[in-house]
Amino acid sequence: MEIKCFVCGATDKERVYIPCYHDGEEKIACVRCLPMLIHGEH
């Protein structure tokens, strides 16, 4: 099973991941997208 970031689509071979919840579902986000998820897109 390939793991992908739900924000950018990067695979688990490219980045480190953190589990999170979005819209009531457990999802995976890479650490590169984490600042955008915390602070929002500007």
mmCIF entry with sequence, helices, sheets and N, C-alpha, C, O atoms, coordinates in Angstrom:
data_MODEL
# 
_entry.id   MODEL 
# 
_entity.id                         1 
_entity.type                       polymer 
_entity.pdbx_number_of_molecules   1 
# 
_entity_poly.entity_id                      1 
_entity_poly.type                           'polypeptide(L)' 
_entity_poly.nstd_linkage                   no 
_entity_poly.nstd_monomer                   no 
_entity_poly.pdbx_seq_one_letter_code       MEIKCFVCGATDKERVYIPCYHDGEEKIACVRCLPMLIHGEH 
_entity_poly.pdbx_seq_one_letter_code_can   MEIKCFVCGATDKERVYIPCYHDGEEKIACVRCLPMLIHGEH 
_entity_poly.pdbx_strand_id                 A 
# 
loop_
_entity_poly_seq.entity_id 
_entity_poly_seq.num 
_entity_poly_seq.mon_id 
_entity_poly_seq.hetero 
1 1  MET n 
1 2  GLU n 
1 3  ILE n 
1 4  LYS n 
1 5  CYS n 
1 6  PHE n 
1 7  VAL n 
1 8  CYS n 
1 9  GLY n 
1 10 ALA n 
1 11 THR n 
1 12 ASP n 
1 13 LYS n 
1 14 GLU n 
1 15 ARG n 
1 16 VAL n 
1 17 TYR n 
1 18 ILE n 
1 19 PRO n 
1 20 CYS n 
1 21 TYR n 
1 22 HIS n 
1 23 ASP n 
1 24 GLY n 
1 25 GLU n 
1 26 GLU n 
1 27 LYS n 
1 28 ILE n 
1 29 ALA n 
1 30 CYS n 
1 31 VAL n 
1 32 ARG n 
1 33 CYS n 
1 34 LEU n 
1 35 PRO n 
1 36 MET n 
1 37 LEU n 
1 38 ILE n 
1 39 HIS n 
1 40 GLY n 
1 41 GLU n 
1 42 HIS n 
# 
_struct_asym.id          A 
_struct_asym.entity_id   1 
# 
_struct_conf.conf_type_id            HELX_P 
_struct_conf.id                      HELX_P1 
_struct_conf.pdbx_PDB_helix_id       AA1 
_struct_conf.beg_label_comp_id       LEU 
_struct_conf.beg_label_asym_id       A 
_struct_conf.beg_label_seq_id        34 
_struct_conf.pdbx_beg_PDB_ins_code   ? 
_struct_conf.end_label_comp_id       HIS 
_struct_conf.end_label_asym_id       A 
_struct_conf.end_label_seq_id        39 
_struct_conf.pdbx_end_PDB_ins_code   ? 
_struct_conf.beg_auth_comp_id        LEU 
_struct_conf.beg_auth_asym_id        A 
_struct_conf.beg_auth_seq_id         34 
_struct_conf.end_auth_comp_id        HIS 
_struct_conf.end_auth_asym_id        A 
_struct_conf.end_auth_seq_id         39 
_struct_conf.pdbx_PDB_helix_class    1 
_struct_conf.details                 ? 
_struct_conf.pdbx_PDB_helix_length   6 
# 
_struct_conf_type.id          HELX_P 
_struct_conf_type.criteria    ? 
_struct_conf_type.reference   ? 
# 
_struct_sheet.id               AA1 
_struct_sheet.type             ? 
_struct_sheet.number_strands   2 
_struct_sheet.details          ? 
# 
_struct_sheet_order.sheet_id     AA1 
_struct_sheet_order.range_id_1   1 
_struct_sheet_order.range_id_2   2 
_struct_sheet_order.offset       ? 
_struct_sheet_order.sense        anti-parallel 
# 
loop_
_struct_sheet_range.sheet_id 
_struct_sheet_range.id 
_struct_sheet_range.beg_label_comp_id 
_struct_sheet_range.beg_label_asym_id 
_struct_sheet_range.beg_label_seq_id 
_struct_sheet_range.pdbx_beg_PDB_ins_code 
_struct_sheet_range.end_label_comp_id 
_struct_sheet_range.end_label_asym_id 
_struct_sheet_range.end_label_seq_id 
_struct_sheet_range.pdbx_end_PDB_ins_code 
_struct_sheet_range.beg_auth_comp_id 
_struct_sheet_range.beg_auth_asym_id 
_struct_sheet_range.beg_auth_seq_id 
_struct_sheet_range.end_auth_comp_id 
_struct_sheet_range.end_auth_asym_id 
_struct_sheet_range.end_auth_seq_id 
AA1 1 TYR A 17 ? HIS A 22 ? TYR A 17 HIS A 22 
AA1 2 GLU A 25 ? CYS A 30 ? GLU A 25 CYS A 30 
# 
loop_
_atom_site.group_PDB 
_atom_site.id 
_atom_site.type_symbol 
_atom_site.label_atom_id 
_atom_site.label_alt_id 
_atom_site.label_comp_id 
_atom_site.label_asym_id 
_atom_site.label_entity_id 
_atom_site.label_seq_id 
_atom_site.pdbx_PDB_ins_code 
_atom_site.Cartn_x 
_atom_site.Cartn_y 
_atom_site.Cartn_z 
_atom_site.occupancy 
_atom_site.B_iso_or_equiv 
_atom_site.pdbx_formal_charge 
_atom_site.auth_seq_id 
_atom_site.auth_comp_id 
_atom_site.auth_asym_id 
_atom_site.auth_atom_id 
_atom_site.pdbx_PDB_model_num 
ATOM 1   N N  . MET A 1 1  ? 0.834   -1.183 0.000  1.00 0.00 ? 1  MET A N  1 
ATOM 2   C CA . MET A 1 1  ? 0.000   0.000  0.000  1.00 0.00 ? 1  MET A CA 1 
ATOM 3   C C  . MET A 1 1  ? 0.882   1.250  0.000  1.00 0.00 ? 1  MET A C  1 
ATOM 4   O O  . MET A 1 1  ? 1.764   1.397  0.846  1.00 0.00 ? 1  MET A O  1 
ATOM 5   N N  . GLU A 1 2  ? 0.640   2.127  -0.934 1.00 0.00 ? 2  GLU A N  1 
ATOM 6   C CA . GLU A 1 2  ? 1.409   3.359  -1.019 1.00 0.00 ? 2  GLU A CA 1 
ATOM 7   C C  . GLU A 1 2  ? 0.727   4.443  -0.189 1.00 0.00 ? 2  GLU A C  1 
ATOM 8   O O  . GLU A 1 2  ? -0.481  4.658  -0.295 1.00 0.00 ? 2  GLU A O  1 
ATOM 9   N N  . ILE A 1 3  ? 1.517   5.117  0.635  1.00 0.00 ? 3  ILE A N  1 
ATOM 10  C CA . ILE A 1 3  ? 0.995   6.207  1.459  1.00 0.00 ? 3  ILE A CA 1 
ATOM 11  C C  . ILE A 1 3  ? 1.291   7.514  0.744  1.00 0.00 ? 3  ILE A C  1 
ATOM 12  O O  . ILE A 1 3  ? 2.406   7.733  0.269  1.00 0.00 ? 3  ILE A O  1 
ATOM 13  N N  . LYS A 1 4  ? 0.282   8.390  0.669  1.00 0.00 ? 4  LYS A N  1 
ATOM 14  C CA . LYS A 1 4  ? 0.454   9.697  0.032  1.00 0.00 ? 4  LYS A CA 1 
ATOM 15  C C  . LYS A 1 4  ? -0.100  10.790 0.931  1.00 0.00 ? 4  LYS A C  1 
ATOM 16  O O  . LYS A 1 4  ? -1.084  10.588 1.642  1.00 0.00 ? 4  LYS A O  1 
ATOM 17  N N  . CYS A 1 5  ? 0.538   11.941 0.892  1.00 0.00 ? 5  CYS A N  1 
ATOM 18  C CA . CYS A 1 5  ? 0.048   13.125 1.602  1.00 0.00 ? 5  CYS A CA 1 
ATOM 19  C C  . CYS A 1 5  ? -1.274  13.555 0.971  1.00 0.00 ? 5  CYS A C  1 
ATOM 20  O O  . CYS A 1 5  ? -1.370  13.657 -0.252 1.00 0.00 ? 5  CYS A O  1 
ATOM 21  N N  . PHE A 1 6  ? -2.292  13.807 1.792  1.00 0.00 ? 6  PHE A N  1 
ATOM 22  C CA . PHE A 1 6  ? -3.586  14.197 1.237  1.00 0.00 ? 6  PHE A CA 1 
ATOM 23  C C  . PHE A 1 6  ? -3.584  15.629 0.712  1.00 0.00 ? 6  PHE A C  1 
ATOM 24  O O  . PHE A 1 6  ? -4.521  16.030 0.022  1.00 0.00 ? 6  PHE A O  1 
ATOM 25  N N  . VAL A 1 7  ? -2.547  16.408 1.025  1.00 0.00 ? 7  VAL A N  1 
ATOM 26  C CA . VAL A 1 7  ? -2.455  17.796 0.554  1.00 0.00 ? 7  VAL A CA 1 
ATOM 27  C C  . VAL A 1 7  ? -1.702  17.871 -0.773 1.00 0.00 ? 7  VAL A C  1 
ATOM 28  O O  . VAL A 1 7  ? -2.230  18.386 -1.758 1.00 0.00 ? 7  VAL A O  1 
ATOM 29  N N  . CYS A 1 8  ? -0.468  17.360 -0.803 1.00 0.00 ? 8  CYS A N  1 
ATOM 30  C CA . CYS A 1 8  ? 0.375   17.520 -1.994 1.00 0.00 ? 8  CYS A CA 1 
ATOM 31  C C  . CYS A 1 8  ? 0.547   16.246 -2.814 1.00 0.00 ? 8  CYS A C  1 
ATOM 32  O O  . CYS A 1 8  ? 0.983   16.308 -3.963 1.00 0.00 ? 8  CYS A O  1 
ATOM 33  N N  . GLY A 1 9  ? 0.211   15.097 -2.243 1.00 0.00 ? 9  GLY A N  1 
ATOM 34  C CA . GLY A 1 9  ? 0.318   13.843 -2.980 1.00 0.00 ? 9  GLY A CA 1 
ATOM 35  C C  . GLY A 1 9  ? 1.692   13.197 -2.959 1.00 0.00 ? 9  GLY A C  1 
ATOM 36  O O  . GLY A 1 9  ? 1.903   12.196 -3.644 1.00 0.00 ? 9  GLY A O  1 
ATOM 37  N N  . ALA A 1 10 ? 2.641   13.745 -2.185 1.00 0.00 ? 10 ALA A N  1 
ATOM 38  C CA . ALA A 1 10 ? 3.978   13.154 -2.101 1.00 0.00 ? 10 ALA A CA 1 
ATOM 39  C C  . ALA A 1 10 ? 3.888   11.768 -1.464 1.00 0.00 ? 10 ALA A C  1 
ATOM 40  O O  . ALA A 1 10 ? 3.072   11.538 -0.572 1.00 0.00 ? 10 ALA A O  1 
ATOM 41  N N  . THR A 1 11 ? 4.727   10.855 -1.926 1.00 0.00 ? 11 THR A N  1 
ATOM 42  C CA . THR A 1 11 ? 4.700   9.485  -1.413 1.00 0.00 ? 11 THR A CA 1 
ATOM 43  C C  . THR A 1 11 ? 5.552   9.347  -0.157 1.00 0.00 ? 11 THR A C  1 
ATOM 44  O O  . THR A 1 11 ? 6.339   10.230 0.184  1.00 0.00 ? 11 THR A O  1 
ATOM 45  N N  . ASP A 1 12 ? 5.372   8.211  0.524  1.00 0.00 ? 12 ASP A N  1 
ATOM 46  C CA . ASP A 1 12 ? 6.104   7.968  1.764  1.00 0.00 ? 12 ASP A CA 1 
ATOM 47  C C  . ASP A 1 12 ? 7.597   7.741  1.533  1.00 0.00 ? 12 ASP A C  1 
ATOM 48  O O  . ASP A 1 12 ? 8.365   7.725  2.495  1.00 0.00 ? 12 ASP A O  1 
ATOM 49  N N  . LYS A 1 13 ? 8.016   7.569  0.307  1.00 0.00 ? 13 LYS A N  1 
ATOM 50  C CA . LYS A 1 13 ? 9.441   7.414  0.007  1.00 0.00 ? 13 LYS A CA 1 
ATOM 51  C C  . LYS A 1 13 ? 10.135  8.774  -0.091 1.00 0.00 ? 13 LYS A C  1 
ATOM 52  O O  . LYS A 1 13 ? 11.364  8.848  -0.077 1.00 0.00 ? 13 LYS A O  1 
ATOM 53  N N  . GLU A 1 14 ? 9.344   9.851  -0.189 1.00 0.00 ? 14 GLU A N  1 
ATOM 54  C CA . GLU A 1 14 ? 9.905   11.190 -0.355 1.00 0.00 ? 14 GLU A CA 1 
ATOM 55  C C  . GLU A 1 14 ? 9.952   12.004 0.935  1.00 0.00 ? 14 GLU A C  1 
ATOM 56  O O  . GLU A 1 14 ? 10.826  12.857 1.093  1.00 0.00 ? 14 GLU A O  1 
ATOM 57  N N  . ARG A 1 15 ? 9.018   11.752 1.865  1.00 0.00 ? 15 ARG A N  1 
ATOM 58  C CA . ARG A 1 15 ? 8.871   12.631 3.026  1.00 0.00 ? 15 ARG A CA 1 
ATOM 59  C C  . ARG A 1 15 ? 8.507   11.864 4.290  1.00 0.00 ? 15 ARG A C  1 
ATOM 60  O O  . ARG A 1 15 ? 8.190   10.676 4.249  1.00 0.00 ? 15 ARG A O  1 
ATOM 61  N N  . VAL A 1 16 ? 8.560   12.574 5.415  1.00 0.00 ? 16 VAL A N  1 
ATOM 62  C CA . VAL A 1 16 ? 8.117   12.061 6.716  1.00 0.00 ? 16 VAL A CA 1 
ATOM 63  C C  . VAL A 1 16 ? 6.655   12.462 6.881  1.00 0.00 ? 16 VAL A C  1 
ATOM 64  O O  . VAL A 1 16 ? 6.252   13.541 6.447  1.00 0.00 ? 16 VAL A O  1 
ATOM 65  N N  . TYR A 1 17 ? 5.859   11.596 7.510  1.00 0.00 ? 17 TYR A N  1 
ATOM 66  C CA . TYR A 1 17 ? 4.418   11.824 7.616  1.00 0.00 ? 17 TYR A CA 1 
ATOM 67  C C  . TYR A 1 17 ? 3.917   11.883 9.037  1.00 0.00 ? 17 TYR A C  1 
ATOM 68  O O  . TYR A 1 17 ? 4.522   11.329 9.954  1.00 0.00 ? 17 TYR A O  1 
ATOM 69  N N  . ILE A 1 18 ? 2.786   12.574 9.207  1.00 0.00 ? 18 ILE A N  1 
ATOM 70  C CA . ILE A 1 18 ? 2.105   12.698 10.492 1.00 0.00 ? 18 ILE A CA 1 
ATOM 71  C C  . ILE A 1 18 ? 0.635   12.361 10.262 1.00 0.00 ? 18 ILE A C  1 
ATOM 72  O O  . ILE A 1 18 ? 0.017   12.886 9.336  1.00 0.00 ? 18 ILE A O  1 
ATOM 73  N N  . PRO A 1 19 ? 0.066   11.482 11.103 1.00 0.00 ? 19 PRO A N  1 
ATOM 74  C CA . PRO A 1 19 ? -1.368  11.207 10.965 1.00 0.00 ? 19 PRO A CA 1 
ATOM 75  C C  . PRO A 1 19 ? -2.182  12.396 11.471 1.00 0.00 ? 19 PRO A C  1 
ATOM 76  O O  . PRO A 1 19 ? -1.775  13.067 12.420 1.00 0.00 ? 19 PRO A O  1 
ATOM 77  N N  . CYS A 1 20 ? -3.311  12.655 10.853 1.00 0.00 ? 20 CYS A N  1 
ATOM 78  C CA . CYS A 1 20 ? -4.182  13.752 11.265 1.00 0.00 ? 20 CYS A CA 1 
ATOM 79  C C  . CYS A 1 20 ? -5.616  13.421 10.873 1.00 0.00 ? 20 CYS A C  1 
ATOM 80  O O  . CYS A 1 20 ? -5.870  12.428 10.192 1.00 0.00 ? 20 CYS A O  1 
ATOM 81  N N  . TYR A 1 21 ? -6.542  14.252 11.306 1.00 0.00 ? 21 TYR A N  1 
ATOM 82  C CA . TYR A 1 21 ? -7.952  14.061 10.958 1.00 0.00 ? 21 TYR A CA 1 
ATOM 83  C C  . TYR A 1 21 ? -8.443  15.265 10.172 1.00 0.00 ? 21 TYR A C  1 
ATOM 84  O O  . TYR A 1 21 ? -8.133  16.407 10.509 1.00 0.00 ? 21 TYR A O  1 
ATOM 85  N N  . HIS A 1 22 ? -9.212  15.001 9.121  1.00 0.00 ? 22 HIS A N  1 
ATOM 86  C CA . HIS A 1 22 ? -9.777  16.056 8.281  1.00 0.00 ? 22 HIS A CA 1 
ATOM 87  C C  . HIS A 1 22 ? -11.133 15.577 7.807  1.00 0.00 ? 22 HIS A C  1 
ATOM 88  O O  . HIS A 1 22 ? -11.255 14.475 7.271  1.00 0.00 ? 22 HIS A O  1 
ATOM 89  N N  . ASP A 1 23 ? -12.150 16.394 8.001  1.00 0.00 ? 23 ASP A N  1 
ATOM 90  C CA . ASP A 1 23 ? -13.527 16.027 7.627  1.00 0.00 ? 23 ASP A CA 1 
ATOM 91  C C  . ASP A 1 23 ? -13.968 14.704 8.255  1.00 0.00 ? 23 ASP A C  1 
ATOM 92  O O  . ASP A 1 23 ? -14.684 13.920 7.632  1.00 0.00 ? 23 ASP A O  1 
ATOM 93  N N  . GLY A 1 24 ? -13.530 14.464 9.504  1.00 0.00 ? 24 GLY A N  1 
ATOM 94  C CA . GLY A 1 24 ? -13.934 13.263 10.222 1.00 0.00 ? 24 GLY A CA 1 
ATOM 95  C C  . GLY A 1 24 ? -13.235 11.988 9.804  1.00 0.00 ? 24 GLY A C  1 
ATOM 96  O O  . GLY A 1 24 ? -13.602 10.906 10.262 1.00 0.00 ? 24 GLY A O  1 
ATOM 97  N N  . GLU A 1 25 ? -12.232 12.091 8.940  1.00 0.00 ? 25 GLU A N  1 
ATOM 98  C CA . GLU A 1 25 ? -11.496 10.918 8.471  1.00 0.00 ? 25 GLU A CA 1 
ATOM 99  C C  . GLU A 1 25 ? -10.029 11.035 8.850  1.00 0.00 ? 25 GLU A C  1 
ATOM 100 O O  . GLU A 1 25 ? -9.460  12.126 8.850  1.00 0.00 ? 25 GLU A O  1 
ATOM 101 N N  . GLU A 1 26 ? -9.418  9.888  9.176  1.00 0.00 ? 26 GLU A N  1 
ATOM 102 C CA . GLU A 1 26 ? -7.990  9.887  9.445  1.00 0.00 ? 26 GLU A CA 1 
ATOM 103 C C  . GLU A 1 26 ? -7.252  9.984  8.118  1.00 0.00 ? 26 GLU A C  1 
ATOM 104 O O  . GLU A 1 26 ? -7.529  9.229  7.186  1.00 0.00 ? 26 GLU A O  1 
ATOM 105 N N  . LYS A 1 27 ? -6.320  10.911 8.041  1.00 0.00 ? 27 LYS A N  1 
ATOM 106 C CA . LYS A 1 27 ? -5.534  11.111 6.821  1.00 0.00 ? 27 LYS A CA 1 
ATOM 107 C C  . LYS A 1 27 ? -4.072  11.255 7.197  1.00 0.00 ? 27 LYS A C  1 
ATOM 108 O O  . LYS A 1 27 ? -3.727  11.309 8.378  1.00 0.00 ? 27 LYS A O  1 
ATOM 109 N N  . ILE A 1 28 ? -3.216  11.316 6.192  1.00 0.00 ? 28 ILE A N  1 
ATOM 110 C CA . ILE A 1 28 ? -1.779  11.450 6.388  1.00 0.00 ? 28 ILE A CA 1 
ATOM 111 C C  . ILE A 1 28 ? -1.320  12.740 5.714  1.00 0.00 ? 28 ILE A C  1 
ATOM 112 O O  . ILE A 1 28 ? -1.664  13.008 4.563  1.00 0.00 ? 28 ILE A O  1 
ATOM 113 N N  . ALA A 1 29 ? -0.531  13.540 6.450  1.00 0.00 ? 29 ALA A N  1 
ATOM 114 C CA . ALA A 1 29 ? 0.031   14.773 5.888  1.00 0.00 ? 29 ALA A CA 1 
ATOM 115 C C  . ALA A 1 29 ? 1.547   14.731 6.045  1.00 0.00 ? 29 ALA A C  1 
ATOM 116 O O  . ALA A 1 29 ? 2.059   14.281 7.070  1.00 0.00 ? 29 ALA A O  1 
ATOM 117 N N  . CYS A 1 30 ? 2.257   15.198 5.031  1.00 0.00 ? 30 CYS A N  1 
ATOM 118 C CA . CYS A 1 30 ? 3.719   15.238 5.137  1.00 0.00 ? 30 CYS A CA 1 
ATOM 119 C C  . CYS A 1 30 ? 4.133   16.482 5.924  1.00 0.00 ? 30 CYS A C  1 
ATOM 120 O O  . CYS A 1 30 ? 3.384   17.455 6.014  1.00 0.00 ? 30 CYS A O  1 
ATOM 121 N N  . VAL A 1 31 ? 5.336   16.431 6.491  1.00 0.00 ? 31 VAL A N  1 
ATOM 122 C CA . VAL A 1 31 ? 5.804   17.541 7.316  1.00 0.00 ? 31 VAL A CA 1 
ATOM 123 C C  . VAL A 1 31 ? 5.999   18.819 6.498  1.00 0.00 ? 31 VAL A C  1 
ATOM 124 O O  . VAL A 1 31 ? 5.978   19.913 7.062  1.00 0.00 ? 31 VAL A O  1 
ATOM 125 N N  . ARG A 1 32 ? 6.183   18.705 5.212  1.00 0.00 ? 32 ARG A N  1 
ATOM 126 C CA . ARG A 1 32 ? 6.333   19.891 4.370  1.00 0.00 ? 32 ARG A CA 1 
ATOM 127 C C  . ARG A 1 32 ? 5.019   20.670 4.259  1.00 0.00 ? 32 ARG A C  1 
ATOM 128 O O  . ARG A 1 32 ? 5.036   21.894 4.132  1.00 0.00 ? 32 ARG A O  1 
ATOM 129 N N  . CYS A 1 33 ? 3.890   19.974 4.307  1.00 0.00 ? 33 CYS A N  1 
ATOM 130 C CA . CYS A 1 33 ? 2.575   20.624 4.235  1.00 0.00 ? 33 CYS A CA 1 
ATOM 131 C C  . CYS A 1 33 ? 2.063   21.056 5.605  1.00 0.00 ? 33 CYS A C  1 
ATOM 132 O O  . CYS A 1 33 ? 1.082   21.795 5.688  1.00 0.00 ? 33 CYS A O  1 
ATOM 133 N N  . LEU A 1 34 ? 2.705   20.611 6.673  1.00 0.00 ? 34 LEU A N  1 
ATOM 134 C CA . LEU A 1 34 ? 2.242   20.905 8.024  1.00 0.00 ? 34 LEU A CA 1 
ATOM 135 C C  . LEU A 1 34 ? 2.111   22.406 8.314  1.00 0.00 ? 34 LEU A C  1 
ATOM 136 O O  . LEU A 1 34 ? 1.089   22.803 8.873  1.00 0.00 ? 34 LEU A O  1 
ATOM 137 N N  . PRO A 1 35 ? 3.086   23.266 7.969  1.00 0.00 ? 35 PRO A N  1 
ATOM 138 C CA . PRO A 1 35 ? 2.917   24.699 8.233  1.00 0.00 ? 35 PRO A CA 1 
ATOM 139 C C  . PRO A 1 35 ? 1.672   25.293 7.565  1.00 0.00 ? 35 PRO A C  1 
ATOM 140 O O  . PRO A 1 35 ? 0.994   26.130 8.159  1.00 0.00 ? 35 PRO A O  1 
ATOM 141 N N  . MET A 1 36 ? 1.372   24.867 6.345  1.00 0.00 ? 36 MET A N  1 
ATOM 142 C CA . MET A 1 36 ? 0.184   25.366 5.654  1.00 0.00 ? 36 MET A CA 1 
ATOM 143 C C  . MET A 1 36 ? -1.082  24.924 6.380  1.00 0.00 ? 36 MET A C  1 
ATOM 144 O O  . MET A 1 36 ? -2.044  25.687 6.472  1.00 0.00 ? 36 MET A O  1 
ATOM 145 N N  . LEU A 1 37 ? -1.087  23.699 6.895  1.00 0.00 ? 37 LEU A N  1 
ATOM 146 C CA . LEU A 1 37 ? -2.255  23.204 7.617  1.00 0.00 ? 37 LEU A CA 1 
ATOM 147 C C  . LEU A 1 37 ? -2.440  23.944 8.942  1.00 0.00 ? 37 LEU A C  1 
ATOM 148 O O  . LEU A 1 37 ? -3.571  24.171 9.372  1.00 0.00 ? 37 LEU A O  1 
ATOM 149 N N  . ILE A 1 38 ? -1.346  24.317 9.584  1.00 0.00 ? 38 ILE A N  1 
ATOM 150 C CA . ILE A 1 38 ? -1.415  25.035 10.859 1.00 0.00 ? 38 ILE A CA 1 
ATOM 151 C C  . ILE A 1 38 ? -1.800  26.497 10.646 1.00 0.00 ? 38 ILE A C  1 
ATOM 152 O O  . ILE A 1 38 ? -2.689  27.008 11.327 1.00 0.00 ? 38 ILE A O  1 
ATOM 153 N N  . HIS A 1 39 ? -1.142  27.169 9.711  1.00 0.00 ? 39 HIS A N  1 
ATOM 154 C CA . HIS A 1 39 ? -1.307  28.613 9.535  1.00 0.00 ? 39 HIS A CA 1 
ATOM 155 C C  . HIS A 1 39 ? -2.255  28.998 8.408  1.00 0.00 ? 39 HIS A C  1 
ATOM 156 O O  . HIS A 1 39 ? -2.665  30.156 8.319  1.00 0.00 ? 39 HIS A O  1 
ATOM 157 N N  . GLY A 1 40 ? -2.607  28.058 7.553  1.00 0.00 ? 40 GLY A N  1 
ATOM 158 C CA . GLY A 1 40 ? -3.457  28.355 6.401  1.00 0.00 ? 40 GLY A CA 1 
ATOM 159 C C  . GLY A 1 40 ? -2.631  28.889 5.246  1.00 0.00 ? 40 GLY A C  1 
ATOM 160 O O  . GLY A 1 40 ? -1.506  29.351 5.434  1.00 0.00 ? 40 GLY A O  1 
ATOM 161 N N  . GLU A 1 41 ? -3.196  28.821 4.054  1.00 0.00 ? 41 GLU A N  1 
ATOM 162 C CA . GLU A 1 41 ? -2.503  29.341 2.869  1.00 0.00 ? 41 GLU A CA 1 
ATOM 163 C C  . GLU A 1 41 ? -2.625  30.852 2.833  1.00 0.00 ? 41 GLU A C  1 
ATOM 164 O O  . GLU A 1 41 ? -3.688  31.407 3.112  1.00 0.00 ? 41 GLU A O  1 
ATOM 165 N N  . HIS A 1 42 ? -1.542  31.507 2.491  1.00 0.00 ? 42 HIS A N  1 
ATOM 166 C CA . HIS A 1 42 ? -1.557  32.982 2.406  1.00 0.00 ? 42 HIS A CA 1 
ATOM 167 C C  . HIS A 1 42 ? -1.411  33.418 0.982  1.00 0.00 ? 42 HIS A C  1 
ATOM 168 O O  . HIS A 1 42 ? -1.400  34.616 0.701  1.00 0.00 ? 42 HIS A O  1 
# 
